[in-house]
Amino acid sequence: MEKEHLTNLFDNKGYLLNYKNWNKKIAINIAVKESIVMTKKHWEIVHFIRTFYIKFKITPSIRLLITTINHKKKKKITSQCLFILFPKGAAKQASKIAGVPKPNNCL
């Protein structure tokens, strides 16, 4: 029963239908399906994407994500860093794990 309920939470691509249903357990399950072992760096990106989405109601593109993180966190992050963390596409995988919609510019 619980497994059936969980499948109703996702679209056919594995993205949560409602970002409010997200929790850490769901994020870890998505990460496992994406072959990602979550580290502190992964969680930082995931939480940043969630915060951005909740505030602006838009999922950040890679360029916007990098620009905003570098500005707000005073860190230097590159697209290569994100690709190492999320090798199948940082915007798509990180957004999926964060429980927010896929960015519009992702295929």
MOPAC internal coordinates of N, CA, C and O (Angstrom, degrees):
PM7 1SCF
backbone

  N    0.0000 0     0.00 0     0.00 0    0    0    0
  C    1.4627 1     0.00 0     0.00 0    1    0    0
  C    1.5270 1   110.47 1     0.00 0    2    1    0
  O    1.2310 1   120.19 1   131.73 1    3    2    1
  N    1.3371 1   117.24 1   -48.27 1    3    2    1
  C    1.4607 1   120.13 1  -178.88 1    5    3    2
  C    1.5243 1   110.89 1   -62.92 1    6    5    3
  O    1.2310 1   120.39 1   140.04 1    7    6    5
  N    1.3413 1   116.87 1   -39.96 1    7    6    5
  C    1.4649 1   120.14 1   179.67 1    9    7    6
  C    1.5272 1   110.52 1   -63.33 1   10    9    7
  O    1.2310 1   120.21 1   139.85 1   11   10    9
  N    1.3386 1   117.20 1   -40.15 1   11   10    9
  C    1.4682 1   120.92 1   177.60 1   13   11   10
  C    1.5274 1   110.08 1   -62.72 1   14   13   11
  O    1.2310 1   120.63 1   138.27 1   15   14   13
  N    1.3284 1   116.41 1   -41.73 1   15   14   13
  C    1.4649 1   120.70 1   178.47 1   17   15   14
  C    1.5288 1   110.43 1   -61.70 1   18   17   15
  O    1.2310 1   120.14 1   138.20 1   19   18   17
  N    1.3261 1   117.35 1   -41.80 1   19   18   17
  C    1.4620 1   120.69 1  -179.52 1   21   19   18
  C    1.5146 1   111.97 1   -64.46 1   22   21   19
  O    1.2310 1   119.72 1   142.56 1   23   22   21
  N    1.3315 1   118.15 1   -37.44 1   23   22   21
  C    1.4620 1   119.55 1  -179.50 1   25   23   22
  C    1.5201 1   111.06 1   -67.09 1   26   25   23
  O    1.2310 1   119.84 1   153.95 1   27   26   25
  N    1.3195 1   117.92 1   -26.05 1   27   26   25
  C    1.4650 1   121.06 1   177.35 1   29   27   26
  C    1.5238 1   112.43 1   -74.17 1   30   29   27
  O    1.2310 1   120.14 1   170.57 1   31   30   29
  N    1.3118 1   117.34 1    -9.43 1   31   30   29
  C    1.4607 1   121.61 1  -179.53 1   33   31   30
  C    1.5293 1   112.69 1   -83.99 1   34   33   31
  O    1.2310 1   120.20 1   165.49 1   35   34   33
  N    1.3374 1   117.22 1   -14.51 1   35   34   33
  C    1.4570 1   121.75 1  -171.02 1   37   35   34
  C    1.5276 1   112.35 1  -116.97 1   38   37   35
  O    1.2310 1   120.85 1   -27.22 1   39   38   37
  N    1.3463 1   115.98 1   152.78 1   39   38   37
  C    1.4552 1   120.15 1   172.13 1   41   39   38
  C    1.5311 1   108.76 1   -82.60 1   42   41   39
  O    1.2310 1   120.10 1     2.83 1   43   42   41
  N    1.3135 1   117.41 1  -177.17 1   43   42   41
  C    1.4632 1   120.61 1  -176.58 1   45   43   42
  C    1.5273 1   113.90 1   -71.55 1   46   45   43
  O    1.2310 1   119.94 1   170.61 1   47   46   45
  N    1.3280 1   117.72 1    -9.39 1   47   46   45
  C    1.4695 1   122.04 1   177.16 1   49   47   46
  C    1.5315 1   112.18 1  -100.46 1   50   49   47
  O    1.2310 1   120.15 1   177.76 1   51   50   49
  N    1.3370 1   117.31 1    -2.24 1   51   50   49
  C    1.4596 1   121.06 1   178.02 1   53   51   50
  C    1.5197 1   115.29 1    93.97 1   54   53   51
  O    1.2310 1   120.20 1  -170.31 1   55   54   53
  N    1.3384 1   117.22 1     9.69 1   55   54   53
  C    1.4636 1   120.98 1   177.45 1   57   55   54
  C    1.5181 1   109.53 1   -90.16 1   58   57   55
  O    1.2310 1   120.68 1   -37.43 1   59   58   57
  N    1.3285 1   116.30 1   142.57 1   59   58   57
  C    1.4592 1   119.86 1   176.13 1   61   59   58
  C    1.5233 1   109.69 1   -61.80 1   62   61   59
  O    1.2310 1   121.00 1   -40.82 1   63   62   61
  N    1.3100 1   115.69 1   139.18 1   63   62   61
  C    1.4619 1   119.93 1   178.41 1   65   63   62
  C    1.5251 1   111.46 1   -76.20 1   66   65   63
  O    1.2310 1   120.06 1   152.08 1   67   66   65
  N    1.3191 1   117.49 1   -27.92 1   67   66   65
  C    1.4651 1   122.27 1   179.94 1   69   67   66
  C    1.5232 1   108.29 1  -136.18 1   70   69   67
  O    1.2310 1   120.26 1   -63.53 1   71   70   69
  N    1.3183 1   117.12 1   116.47 1   71   70   69
  C    1.4636 1   121.44 1  -177.04 1   73   71   70
  C    1.5285 1   112.57 1   -59.08 1   74   73   71
  O    1.2310 1   119.75 1   158.05 1   75   74   73
  N    1.3248 1   118.07 1   -21.95 1   75   74   73
  C    1.4608 1   121.39 1  -179.42 1   77   75   74
  C    1.5275 1   112.66 1   -71.22 1   78   77   75
  O    1.2310 1   120.02 1   164.20 1   79   78   77
  N    1.3247 1   117.56 1   -15.80 1   79   78   77
  C    1.4652 1   121.39 1   178.28 1   81   79   78
  C    1.5258 1   112.49 1   -83.26 1   82   81   79
  O    1.2310 1   120.07 1   177.80 1   83   82   81
  N    1.3161 1   117.47 1    -2.20 1   83   82   81
  C    1.4610 1   122.69 1  -175.87 1   85   83   82
  C    1.5251 1   111.24 1   -71.25 1   86   85   83
  O    1.2310 1   121.28 1   -35.99 1   87   86   85
  N    1.3080 1   115.16 1   144.01 1   87   86   85
  C    1.4634 1   122.27 1   168.43 1   89   87   86
  C    1.5303 1   107.38 1  -153.41 1   90   89   87
  O    1.2310 1   120.88 1    -6.88 1   91   90   89
  N    1.3135 1   115.92 1   173.12 1   91   90   89
  C    1.4611 1   120.33 1  -175.37 1   93   91   90
  C    1.5320 1   111.73 1   -61.87 1   94   93   91
  O    1.2310 1   120.22 1   141.95 1   95   94   93
  N    1.3200 1   117.19 1   -38.05 1   95   94   93
  C    1.4631 1   120.48 1  -179.84 1   97   95   94
  C    1.5319 1   110.82 1   -63.05 1   98   97   95
  O    1.2310 1   120.72 1   136.18 1   99   98   97
  N    1.3184 1   116.22 1   -43.82 1   99   98   97
  C    1.4628 1   120.33 1   177.36 1  101   99   98
  C    1.5259 1   109.84 1   -63.00 1  102  101   99
  O    1.2310 1   120.19 1   137.24 1  103  102  101
  N    1.3220 1   117.25 1   -42.76 1  103  102  101
  C    1.4646 1   121.14 1   179.77 1  105  103  102
  C    1.5285 1   110.95 1   -60.12 1  106  105  103
  O    1.2310 1   120.57 1   136.60 1  107  106  105
  N    1.3128 1   116.51 1   -43.40 1  107  106  105
  C    1.4689 1   120.35 1   179.83 1  109  107  106
  C    1.5269 1   110.22 1   -64.95 1  110  109  107
  O    1.2310 1   120.17 1   139.12 1  111  110  109
  N    1.3214 1   117.28 1   -40.88 1  111  110  109
  C    1.4736 1   120.41 1   178.20 1  113  111  110
  C    1.5276 1   111.15 1   -62.57 1  114  113  111
  O    1.2310 1   120.66 1   138.12 1  115  114  113
  N    1.3296 1   116.34 1   -41.88 1  115  114  113
  C    1.4714 1   119.79 1   177.64 1  117  115  114
  C    1.5261 1   109.56 1   -64.07 1  118  117  115
  O    1.2310 1   120.34 1   135.58 1  119  118  117
  N    1.3263 1   116.96 1   -44.42 1  119  118  117
  C    1.4676 1   121.28 1  -179.75 1  121  119  118
  C    1.5293 1   110.90 1   -59.28 1  122  121  119
  O    1.2310 1   120.29 1   137.08 1  123  122  121
  N    1.3218 1   117.06 1   -42.92 1  123  122  121
  C    1.4641 1   120.37 1   178.43 1  125  123  122
  C    1.5217 1   110.08 1   -60.05 1  126  125  123
  O    1.2310 1   120.14 1   136.20 1  127  126  125
  N    1.3297 1   117.33 1   -43.80 1  127  126  125
  C    1.4732 1   120.82 1   178.41 1  129  127  126
  C    1.5259 1   111.14 1   -63.43 1  130  129  127
  O    1.2310 1   120.63 1   151.31 1  131  130  129
  N    1.3283 1   116.40 1   -28.69 1  131  130  129
  C    1.4657 1   121.78 1   179.44 1  133  131  130
  C    1.5326 1   112.12 1   -90.11 1  134  133  131
  O    1.2310 1   120.18 1  -175.66 1  135  134  133
  N    1.3321 1   117.26 1     4.34 1  135  134  133
  C    1.4772 1   123.68 1  -179.14 1  137  135  134
  C    1.5206 1   112.54 1    61.65 1  138  137  135
  O    1.2310 1   120.96 1  -140.53 1  139  138  137
  N    1.3244 1   115.77 1    39.47 1  139  138  137
  C    1.4663 1   121.63 1   178.60 1  141  139  138
  C    1.5210 1   109.21 1  -118.11 1  142  141  139
  O    1.2310 1   121.23 1   -50.19 1  143  142  141
  N    1.3222 1   115.26 1   129.81 1  143  142  141
  C    1.4627 1   121.50 1   172.92 1  145  143  142
  C    1.5242 1   106.16 1   -96.33 1  146  145  143
  O    1.2310 1   120.98 1   -64.90 1  147  146  145
  N    1.3141 1   115.73 1   115.10 1  147  146  145
  C    1.4657 1   120.36 1  -174.13 1  149  147  146
  C    1.5264 1   111.92 1   -69.76 1  150  149  147
  O    1.2310 1   121.77 1   -50.05 1  151  150  149
  N    1.3421 1   114.22 1   129.95 1  151  150  149
  C    1.4597 1   121.80 1   175.04 1  153  151  150
  C    1.5300 1   107.90 1  -117.40 1  154  153  151
  O    1.2310 1   120.75 1    -1.61 1  155  154  153
  N    1.3035 1   116.17 1   178.39 1  155  154  153
  C    1.4656 1   120.32 1   177.73 1  157  155  154
  C    1.5347 1   110.94 1   -57.40 1  158  157  155
  O    1.2310 1   120.43 1   139.75 1  159  158  157
  N    1.3225 1   116.78 1   -40.25 1  159  158  157
  C    1.4713 1   120.54 1   179.70 1  161  159  158
  C    1.5254 1   111.68 1   -64.60 1  162  161  159
  O    1.2310 1   120.62 1   139.14 1  163  162  161
  N    1.3384 1   116.42 1   -40.86 1  163  162  161
  C    1.4664 1   119.97 1   176.65 1  165  163  162
  C    1.5299 1   110.16 1   -60.09 1  166  165  163
  O    1.2310 1   120.86 1   132.37 1  167  166  165
  N    1.3346 1   115.97 1   -47.63 1  167  166  165
  C    1.4690 1   120.18 1  -178.01 1  169  167  166
  C    1.5308 1   111.09 1   -62.16 1  170  169  167
  O    1.2310 1   120.20 1   142.00 1  171  170  169
  N    1.3314 1   117.23 1   -38.00 1  171  170  169
  C    1.4664 1   120.00 1   178.47 1  173  171  170
  C    1.5277 1   110.49 1   -59.15 1  174  173  171
  O    1.2310 1   120.59 1   134.76 1  175  174  173
  N    1.3188 1   116.48 1   -45.24 1  175  174  173
  C    1.4718 1   120.72 1  -179.87 1  177  175  174
  C    1.5237 1   110.08 1   -66.67 1  178  177  175
  O    1.2310 1   120.29 1   134.34 1  179  178  177
  N    1.3191 1   117.05 1   -45.66 1  179  178  177
  C    1.4703 1   121.58 1  -179.12 1  181  179  178
  C    1.5302 1   110.60 1   -60.44 1  182  181  179
  O    1.2310 1   120.21 1   133.19 1  183  182  181
  N    1.3234 1   117.20 1   -46.81 1  183  182  181
  C    1.4684 1   119.74 1  -179.99 1  185  183  182
  C    1.5293 1   111.53 1   -66.92 1  186  185  183
  O    1.2310 1   120.62 1   144.24 1  187  186  185
  N    1.3196 1   116.41 1   -35.76 1  187  186  185
  C    1.4572 1   119.84 1   177.17 1  189  187  186
  C    1.5262 1   110.71 1   -63.15 1  190  189  187
  O    1.2310 1   120.38 1   135.20 1  191  190  189
  N    1.3275 1   116.88 1   -44.80 1  191  190  189
  C    1.4708 1   120.93 1   179.18 1  193  191  190
  C    1.5222 1   110.35 1   -62.53 1  194  193  191
  O    1.2310 1   120.30 1   137.11 1  195  194  193
  N    1.3308 1   117.04 1   -42.89 1  195  194  193
  C    1.4796 1   120.17 1   179.32 1  197  195  194
  C    1.5265 1   110.81 1   -62.05 1  198  197  195
  O    1.2310 1   120.40 1   133.78 1  199  198  197
  N    1.3121 1   116.84 1   -46.22 1  199  198  197
  C    1.4604 1   121.04 1  -179.53 1  201  199  198
  C    1.5279 1   110.26 1   -61.52 1  202  201  199
  O    1.2310 1   120.57 1   136.30 1  203  202  201
  N    1.3151 1   116.52 1   -43.70 1  203  202  201
  C    1.4619 1   121.83 1   178.97 1  205  203  202
  C    1.5305 1   109.90 1   -61.03 1  206  205  203
  O    1.2310 1   120.56 1   132.77 1  207  206  205
  N    1.3303 1   116.54 1   -47.23 1  207  206  205
  C    1.4624 1   120.74 1  -178.64 1  209  207  206
  C    1.5313 1   111.58 1   -62.97 1  210  209  207
  O    1.2310 1   120.63 1   135.16 1  211  210  209
  N    1.3120 1   116.40 1   -44.84 1  211  210  209
  C    1.4687 1   120.28 1  -179.39 1  213  211  210
  C    1.5279 1   110.75 1   -62.43 1  214  213  211
  O    1.2310 1   120.41 1   142.20 1  215  214  213
  N    1.3187 1   116.82 1   -37.80 1  215  214  213
  C    1.4668 1   120.47 1  -178.53 1  217  215  214
  C    1.5323 1   112.50 1   -75.64 1  218  217  215
  O    1.2310 1   120.19 1   136.24 1  219  218  217
  N    1.3342 1   117.24 1   -43.76 1  219  218  217
  C    1.4647 1   120.50 1  -171.91 1  221  219  218
  C    1.5356 1   114.53 1  -108.41 1  222  221  219
  O    1.2310 1   120.01 1   172.16 1  223  222  221
  N    1.3297 1   117.59 1    -7.84 1  223  222  221
  C    1.4787 1   123.00 1  -178.74 1  225  223  222
  C    1.5220 1   112.29 1    58.72 1  226  225  223
  O    1.2310 1   121.19 1  -145.65 1  227  226  225
  N    1.3158 1   115.33 1    34.35 1  227  226  225
  C    1.4605 1   122.01 1   175.71 1  229  227  226
  C    1.5261 1   107.56 1  -144.90 1  230  229  227
  O    1.2310 1   121.17 1   -38.97 1  231  230  229
  N    1.3169 1   115.37 1   141.03 1  231  230  229
  C    1.4573 1   120.22 1   176.65 1  233  231  230
  C    1.5242 1   107.98 1   -84.66 1  234  233  231
  O    1.2310 1   119.92 1   -53.20 1  235  234  233
  N    1.3322 1   117.76 1   126.80 1  235  234  233
  C    1.4643 1   119.04 1  -176.43 1  237  235  234
  C    1.5262 1   112.60 1   -70.15 1  238  237  235
  O    1.2310 1   121.24 1   -39.35 1  239  238  237
  N    1.3268 1   115.24 1   140.65 1  239  238  237
  C    1.4623 1   121.16 1   171.54 1  241  239  238
  C    1.5297 1   107.35 1   -72.57 1  242  241  239
  O    1.2310 1   120.60 1    -9.12 1  243  242  241
  N    1.3093 1   116.47 1   170.88 1  243  242  241
  C    1.4728 1   120.00 1   178.54 1  245  243  242
  C    1.5216 1   110.52 1   -58.90 1  246  245  243
  O    1.2310 1   120.40 1   133.08 1  247  246  245
  N    1.3189 1   116.83 1   -46.92 1  247  246  245
  C    1.4666 1   120.21 1  -178.71 1  249  247  246
  C    1.5320 1   111.02 1   -60.12 1  250  249  247
  O    1.2310 1   120.55 1   133.66 1  251  250  249
  N    1.3234 1   116.56 1   -46.34 1  251  250  249
  C    1.4589 1   121.02 1   179.02 1  253  251  250
  C    1.5242 1   111.30 1   -65.21 1  254  253  251
  O    1.2310 1   120.47 1   140.28 1  255  254  253
  N    1.3152 1   116.71 1   -39.72 1  255  254  253
  C    1.4606 1   121.45 1   178.66 1  257  255  254
  C    1.5279 1   110.98 1   -61.27 1  258  257  255
  O    1.2310 1   120.70 1   130.76 1  259  258  257
  N    1.3200 1   116.27 1   -49.24 1  259  258  257
  C    1.4644 1   121.08 1  -179.48 1  261  259  258
  C    1.5218 1   110.82 1   -63.19 1  262  261  259
  O    1.2310 1   120.30 1   132.83 1  263  262  261
  N    1.3181 1   117.03 1   -47.17 1  263  262  261
  C    1.4623 1   121.33 1  -179.27 1  265  263  262
  C    1.5263 1   111.25 1   -60.14 1  266  265  263
  O    1.2310 1   120.41 1   134.24 1  267  266  265
  N    1.3157 1   116.82 1   -45.76 1  267  266  265
  C    1.4609 1   121.02 1  -177.21 1  269  267  266
  C    1.5188 1   111.59 1   -69.05 1  270  269  267
  O    1.2310 1   120.08 1   136.70 1  271  270  269
  N    1.3257 1   117.45 1   -43.30 1  271  270  269
  C    1.4694 1   119.89 1   178.17 1  273  271  270
  C    1.5162 1   110.15 1   -62.29 1  274  273  271
  O    1.2310 1   120.07 1   133.52 1  275  274  273
  N    1.3131 1   117.47 1   -46.48 1  275  274  273
  C    1.4634 1   120.77 1  -179.00 1  277  275  274
  C    1.5304 1   111.58 1   -62.16 1  278  277  275
  O    1.2310 1   120.53 1   145.34 1  279  278  277
  N    1.3064 1   116.59 1   -34.66 1  279  278  277
  C    1.4664 1   120.45 1   179.35 1  281  279  278
  C    1.5282 1   111.65 1   -76.12 1  282  281  279
  O    1.2310 1   120.37 1   130.26 1  283  282  281
  N    1.3196 1   116.90 1   -49.74 1  283  282  281
  C    1.4706 1   121.12 1  -174.58 1  285  283  282
  C    1.5174 1   113.00 1   -75.52 1  286  285  283
  O    1.2310 1   120.08 1   139.57 1  287  286  285
  N    1.3149 1   117.45 1   -40.43 1  287  286  285
  C    1.4626 1   121.34 1  -173.96 1  289  287  286
  C    1.5234 1   112.94 1   -93.03 1  290  289  287
  O    1.2310 1   120.54 1   174.53 1  291  290  289
  N    1.3069 1   116.58 1    -5.47 1  291  290  289
  C    1.4614 1   120.73 1  -177.48 1  293  291  290
  C    1.5287 1   111.39 1    54.35 1  294  293  291
  O    1.2310 1   121.44 1  -146.94 1  295  294  293
  N    1.3400 1   114.85 1    33.06 1  295  294  293
  C    1.4550 1   121.54 1   177.06 1  297  295  294
  C    1.5106 1   108.45 1  -112.78 1  298  297  295
  O    1.2310 1   120.90 1   -18.50 1  299  298  297
  N    1.3000 1   115.89 1   161.50 1  299  298  297
  C    1.4589 1   120.64 1   175.10 1  301  299  298
  C    1.5201 1   107.24 1  -108.13 1  302  301  299
  O    1.2310 1   120.96 1   -73.67 1  303  302  301
  N    1.3243 1   115.76 1   106.33 1  303  302  301
  C    1.4612 1   121.02 1   175.98 1  305  303  302
  C    1.5189 1   107.12 1  -117.71 1  306  305  303
  O    1.2310 1   120.80 1   -36.78 1  307  306  305
  N    1.3076 1   116.08 1   143.22 1  307  306  305
  C    1.4627 1   121.34 1  -178.33 1  309  307  306
  C    1.5286 1   109.65 1  -119.92 1  310  309  307
  O    1.2310 1   121.15 1   -11.90 1  311  310  309
  N    1.3097 1   115.40 1   168.10 1  311  310  309
  C    1.4584 1   119.53 1   176.69 1  313  311  310
  C    1.5280 1   110.05 1   -64.47 1  314  313  311
  O    1.2310 1   120.06 1   148.94 1  315  314  313
  N    1.3355 1   117.48 1   -31.06 1  315  314  313
  C    1.4579 1   120.77 1   177.41 1  317  315  314
  C    1.5254 1   111.14 1   -64.75 1  318  317  315
  O    1.2310 1   120.50 1   139.78 1  319  318  317
  N    1.3309 1   116.65 1   -40.22 1  319  318  317
  C    1.4744 1   120.91 1   176.82 1  321  319  318
  C    1.5247 1   110.16 1   -60.07 1  322  321  319
  O    1.2310 1   120.68 1   134.88 1  323  322  321
  N    1.3221 1   116.31 1   -45.12 1  323  322  321
  C    1.4641 1   120.93 1  -179.87 1  325  323  322
  C    1.5239 1   111.04 1   -65.70 1  326  325  323
  O    1.2310 1   120.46 1   142.59 1  327  326  325
  N    1.3324 1   116.72 1   -37.41 1  327  326  325
  C    1.4575 1   120.43 1   179.46 1  329  327  326
  C    1.5271 1   111.28 1   -66.12 1  330  329  327
  O    1.2310 1   120.37 1   145.00 1  331  330  329
  N    1.3153 1   116.89 1   -35.00 1  331  330  329
  C    1.4682 1   120.46 1   177.05 1  333  331  330
  C    1.5332 1   109.76 1   -65.63 1  334  333  331
  O    1.2310 1   120.69 1   139.08 1  335  334  333
  N    1.3268 1   116.29 1   -40.92 1  335  334  333
  C    1.4661 1   120.38 1   179.88 1  337  335  334
  C    1.5281 1   112.02 1   -72.17 1  338  337  335
  O    1.2310 1   120.71 1   140.62 1  339  338  337
  N    1.3264 1   116.25 1   -39.38 1  339  338  337
  C    1.4772 1   122.20 1  -175.27 1  341  339  338
  C    1.5349 1   108.22 1  -129.36 1  342  341  339
  O    1.2310 1   120.07 1  -100.88 1  343  342  341
  N    1.3374 1   117.46 1    79.12 1  343  342  341
  C    1.4643 1   121.52 1  -170.18 1  345  343  342
  C    1.5294 1   116.62 1   -66.58 1  346  345  343
  O    1.2310 1   119.33 1   161.39 1  347  346  345
  N    1.3172 1   118.89 1   -18.61 1  347  346  345
  C    1.4691 1   120.05 1   179.44 1  349  347  346
  C    1.5229 1   112.01 1   -91.76 1  350  349  347
  O    1.2310 1   120.68 1  -168.60 1  351  350  349
  N    1.3167 1   116.31 1    11.40 1  351  350  349
  C    1.4579 1   120.95 1  -179.53 1  353  351  350
  C    1.5147 1   109.54 1   121.88 1  354  353  351
  O    1.2310 1   120.96 1   -73.08 1  355  354  353
  N    1.2951 1   115.76 1   106.92 1  355  354  353
  C    1.4656 1   120.50 1  -173.22 1  357  355  354
  C    1.5193 1   112.87 1   -58.38 1  358  357  355
  O    1.2310 1   120.34 1   133.94 1  359  358  357
  N    1.3138 1   116.96 1   -46.06 1  359  358  357
  C    1.4656 1   118.65 1  -177.26 1  361  359  358
  C    1.5252 1   110.43 1   -64.04 1  362  361  359
  O    1.2310 1   120.69 1   134.72 1  363  362  361
  N    1.3300 1   116.29 1   -45.28 1  363  362  361
  C    1.4595 1   119.91 1  -177.35 1  365  363  362
  C    1.5265 1   111.81 1   -69.06 1  366  365  363
  O    1.2310 1   119.85 1   129.31 1  367  366  365
  N    1.3173 1   117.88 1   -50.69 1  367  366  365
  C    1.4626 1   119.97 1  -176.70 1  369  367  366
  C    1.5243 1   112.27 1   -69.54 1  370  369  367
  O    1.2310 1   119.98 1   134.40 1  371  370  369
  N    1.3144 1   117.65 1   -45.60 1  371  370  369
  C    1.4649 1   120.18 1  -178.41 1  373  371  370
  C    1.5248 1   110.53 1   -64.32 1  374  373  371
  O    1.2310 1   120.27 1   139.75 1  375  374  373
  N    1.3153 1   117.09 1   -40.25 1  375  374  373
  C    1.4627 1   120.75 1   178.84 1  377  375  374
  C    1.5265 1   110.72 1   -65.38 1  378  377  375
  O    1.2310 1   120.76 1   139.53 1  379  378  377
  N    1.3184 1   116.14 1   -40.47 1  379  378  377
  C    1.4623 1   120.54 1   179.41 1  381  379  378
  C    1.5254 1   109.74 1   -62.21 1  382  381  379
  O    1.2310 1   120.34 1   132.96 1  383  382  381
  N    1.3265 1   116.95 1   -47.04 1  383  382  381
  C    1.4658 1   121.02 1   179.70 1  385  383  382
  C    1.5271 1   110.46 1   -66.03 1  386  385  383
  O    1.2310 1   120.34 1   145.91 1  387  386  385
  N    1.3320 1   116.95 1   -34.09 1  387  386  385
  C    1.4703 1   121.49 1   179.43 1  389  387  386
  C    1.5207 1   112.42 1   -74.71 1  390  389  387
  O    1.2310 1   120.61 1   169.86 1  391  390  389
  N    1.3165 1   116.43 1   -10.14 1  391  390  389
  C    1.4639 1   119.77 1   176.98 1  393  391  390
  C    1.5116 1   114.82 1    77.36 1  394  393  391
  O    1.2310 1   120.88 1  -156.40 1  395  394  393
  N    1.3305 1   115.92 1    23.60 1  395  394  393
  C    1.4630 1   120.18 1   179.06 1  397  395  394
  C    1.5286 1   108.64 1  -115.83 1  398  397  395
  O    1.2310 1   120.08 1   -16.32 1  399  398  397
  N    1.3305 1   117.46 1   163.68 1  399  398  397
  C    1.4714 1   119.53 1  -178.62 1  401  399  398
  C    1.5207 1   112.84 1   -61.78 1  402  401  399
  O    1.2310 1   121.35 1   -27.12 1  403  402  401
  N    1.3118 1   115.02 1   152.88 1  403  402  401
  C    1.4671 1   121.46 1   175.80 1  405  403  402
  C    1.5186 1   108.18 1   -62.10 1  406  405  403
  O    1.2310 1   119.44 1   -41.77 1  407  406  405
  N    1.3217 1   118.68 1   138.23 1  407  406  405
  C    1.4676 1   120.49 1   176.88 1  409  407  406
  C    1.5214 1   110.90 1   -55.65 1  410  409  407
  O    1.2310 1   120.31 1   -34.98 1  411  410  409
  N    1.3118 1   117.02 1   145.02 1  411  410  409
  C    1.4595 1   122.10 1  -177.38 1  413  411  410
  C    1.5158 1   113.78 1   -59.69 1  414  413  411
  O    1.2310 1   120.49 1   148.51 1  415  414  413
  N    1.3265 1   116.66 1   -31.49 1  415  414  413
  C    1.4588 1   119.04 1  -176.70 1  417  415  414
  C    1.5247 1   114.05 1   -86.92 1  418  417  415
  O    1.2310 1   120.01 1  -173.62 1  419  418  417
  N    1.3367 1   117.58 1     6.38 1  419  418  417
  C    1.4751 1   120.78 1   175.40 1  421  419  418
  C    1.5079 1   109.58 1   -90.12 1  422  421  419
  O    1.2310 1   120.61 1   -40.37 1  423  422  421
  N    1.3096 1   116.43 1   139.63 1  423  422  421
  C    1.4736 1   121.05 1   178.77 1  425  423  422
  C    1.5033 1   110.82 1   -85.83 1  426  425  423
  O    1.2310 1   120.10 1   180.00 1  427  426  425

